[in-house]
Amino acid sequence: MNSVFGCALLVLSSLAVIVAASPAFALLLPPLAAAYAALGGRYRNVARELKRAEAVAEAPMLSSLAETVAGLTTIRAYGAVRPTASALSF
């Protein structure tokens, strides 16, 4: 939590220095803040959906791998290591 406050303080102090050096920049801050908020919200939505799609895509592969590891003694007992390994090559 300390790093969040430090980062926020750094951003605010940087903006204060910029506005002090160029007061006209203060007029651009509200539209820039609105654009940043809009793009940030859009990015979060897209990132969340991408993470969900990635989890759905990985589920069958992880399930197959978990089943193979669980049945490894049986696979070795029947001598089916080579066919199982070729079936698992994703």
C-alpha positions as CSV (number, residue, x, y, z in Angstrom):
1,M,0.0,0.0,0.0
2,N,2.9,2.3,0.7
3,S,4.1,2.1,-2.9
4,V,0.6,3.2,-4.1
5,F,0.8,6.3,-2.1
6,G,4.4,6.9,-3.2
7,C,3.4,6.5,-6.9
8,A,0.4,8.8,-6.5
9,L,2.5,11.4,-4.8
10,L,5.1,11.2,-7.5
11,V,2.4,11.7,-10.2
12,L,0.8,14.6,-8.5
13,S,4.1,16.3,-7.8
14,S,5.1,15.9,-11.5
15,L,1.8,17.4,-12.6
16,A,2.3,20.3,-10.2
17,V,5.7,21.0,-11.6
18,I,4.4,20.8,-15.2
19,V,1.5,23.2,-14.4
20,A,3.9,25.6,-12.6
21,A,6.2,25.6,-15.7
22,S,3.4,25.8,-18.2
23,P,0.0,27.1,-16.8
24,A,-1.7,26.4,-20.1
25,F,-1.2,22.7,-19.5
26,A,-3.8,23.0,-16.6
27,L,-6.5,23.5,-19.3
28,L,-5.6,20.1,-20.8
29,L,-5.7,18.2,-17.6
30,P,-9.5,17.5,-17.4
31,P,-9.7,16.1,-21.0
32,L,-6.6,14.1,-20.5
33,A,-7.9,12.7,-17.2
34,A,-11.2,11.8,-18.8
35,A,-9.5,10.1,-21.8
36,Y,-7.2,8.2,-19.3
37,A,-10.1,7.0,-17.3
38,A,-12.1,5.9,-20.4
39,L,-9.1,4.0,-21.8
40,G,-8.3,2.5,-18.5
41,G,-11.8,1.2,-18.0
42,R,-11.8,-0.2,-21.5
43,Y,-8.4,-1.9,-20.9
44,R,-9.5,-3.5,-17.7
45,N,-12.6,-4.9,-19.4
46,V,-10.6,-6.3,-22.3
47,A,-7.9,-7.7,-20.0
48,R,-10.5,-9.4,-17.8
49,E,-12.2,-11.0,-20.9
50,L,-8.8,-12.1,-22.3
51,K,-7.8,-13.7,-19.0
52,R,-11.2,-15.5,-18.9
53,A,-10.8,-16.8,-22.5
54,E,-7.2,-17.9,-21.8
55,A,-8.4,-19.9,-18.7
56,V,-11.2,-21.5,-20.8
57,A,-8.7,-22.4,-23.6
58,E,-6.2,-23.9,-21.1
59,A,-8.8,-26.0,-19.1
60,P,-8.9,-29.0,-21.5
61,M,-5.1,-29.2,-21.8
62,L,-4.6,-29.0,-18.0
63,S,-7.4,-31.5,-17.4
64,S,-5.8,-34.0,-19.8
65,L,-2.4,-33.5,-18.2
66,A,-3.8,-34.0,-14.7
67,E,-5.6,-37.2,-15.8
68,T,-2.4,-38.5,-17.4
69,V,-0.3,-37.8,-14.3
70,A,-2.9,-39.4,-12.1
71,G,-2.9,-42.6,-14.3
72,L,0.8,-42.7,-14.9
73,T,1.3,-46.0,-13.1
74,T,-1.4,-47.6,-15.2
75,I,0.0,-46.2,-18.4
76,R,3.4,-47.6,-17.6
77,A,2.0,-50.9,-16.5
78,Y,0.3,-51.4,-19.9
79,G,3.4,-50.1,-21.8
80,A,1.4,-47.3,-23.4
81,V,4.0,-44.5,-22.7
82,R,4.8,-43.8,-26.3
83,P,1.1,-43.5,-27.6
84,T,0.1,-41.4,-24.6
85,A,3.1,-39.1,-25.1
86,S,2.2,-38.6,-28.7
87,A,-1.4,-37.9,-27.8
88,L,-0.3,-35.3,-25.3
89,S,1.9,-33.3,-27.6
90,F,-0.1,-30.1,-27.9
